[in-house]
């Protein structure tokens, strides 16, 4: 009986492994450079604001997926280095597109300007630095469009 059960489990396991990839049409994910970003000039803590991002959709196989959003706090010195470093809320943002792949995928080059947005609610007053990813340099270092804003407490 044990041998019959072992044989049945082995046959079932082998039959369930399908290595035929002909039907597979998967997706990969790709960061796309920010062309422009709009961040409100005046903002207050606990209020809701819309931040918009413009990017270029290169092909018909690209589709907006999500935004990479990372928040951190850094001590940033002024450009002249004359003042003490300022504790700054940093928000790093990048556009992520899914890209359709597969043997049955016909992609057309479209290079279409697309706008997406997200809501932002400042948590604390102070300096905020929004860093929008615009690509990488020849050394592979990330390049950002940086927009700085001062957030004030409720009046």
N, C-alpha and C positions, 0 to 999 in steps of 0.2 A: 504494500500500500504506500509506503514512504517513497519507493522508487517511482511509482505512478504519479504521486503528488509532485515530486521533484521534476519529473519529465513535463508535466503540465505547466508548472511555473516557468521552466526554461523555455518552452515553446511559446508561451504567452509573452514573456519578456522579449524574445527575439522578434516576434511578430509585431510588437508595438513600436519597434525602432524603425522608423521610416527615414531613410537617408536621401529621398528624392526631393531635390531643391527646386525643381522646375516651376512649382507654383509659388515659390517664395517671392514676395514683393515687400521688402523691408524698408526701414527708414534709418538714416543716420542723422546726427544732429550737428549743426554748424553755427558758430558765432558769426554774426554779420556786423560789419562796422557801422557805427552811428554816423550819420551825415550831419544831423542837427538835433538839438534838444532845447526845449522850452521849459524853464523853471520860473515860477512866479517870483517877482522882485521882493514883495513884502509878504511875510508869513508870520503867523503866531502859533504858539504851542497849542496843541489839541485841536486845531482847525484842520479841515480836509482840503487838500489841493490836488490838482491834476497836473502831472508832469508828462509832456509828450516827447516822443523820440521819432525821428525820421531816419529811415534806412533804405537801402536799395535791395529789392528782391531780384536776384540775378536770373533765375529761371522759373518756368512754370512748375517745376518739381519742388521748389522751395515754398514752405508755408510757415507762417508764424507759429511758434510752439510756446515760448514763454520768455520771461526775462530772468537773467541771472541778476540777483540782488544780494549784495553783501554789505553789512553794516559793521563799522568798526570805529574806534576812537583813537586819534593820533595827536601827538603834540607837534604842531607845525610852526616852524620859525617864519618870521616875516622875510621878505626877499632881501632886505639889507642886513638882516641879522642883528639889528639894533635893539629889538625888544625881546622880552622873554617869550618862549614858545607858547602858543595858544592851543588849549585843548580844543580839538576840532572833531565834530561828528562827520565821519566819512561814509559816503554811500557810493559803492561801486556797482555800475549797472551795465549789462550787455544784452543785446538781442540774440535769442536763440531761435533758429529755424529748423524744422524737420525737413529732410531732403529725401524724397521718394527714390528708391533704387530698385532695380530688378530688370529682367530681360524684356518685360513688356512695357517699360516706362519710356515714353517719348517726351523729352524735355525740350522746351523752346526757350531760347534766350529772350528775356523780356526787359531786364534792367529797369524795373518799375519802382518809382518812389512810393514807399509805404509808410504810414504813420501809425504808431501804436501809443498807448498811454497807460499810466498807472496812477493810483491815488497814493498820496503821501500825507502822513499825519506826523508832524514834528512832536517828539516826546519831551525834549528839554530845550530851553533857550540857549542860544550861543551860536557859534560859527559852524556852518555846515558846508562841506565840500562834496559836490556831486561829481563823480568821475565816470564819464560815459566812454566805453571802449570804442576806439576808432581803428584799431588794427595793431600790427606789430612792425617794429623797425627791422632793418637788415640783420640785426643781432638777435632777433626774436624777442626783444623787450616790448612789453605792452605799451601802447600810446593811448592817452585819454584826452577827451575834451573835458576840461575842468570848469565848473561853474560854482562860485562861492556865494553863499547867502548868509545873512544874519537873521536868526529867528528870535523873536521877542516873546516875552510872557504876555498873557492875556492882559488887556488894559481894563 
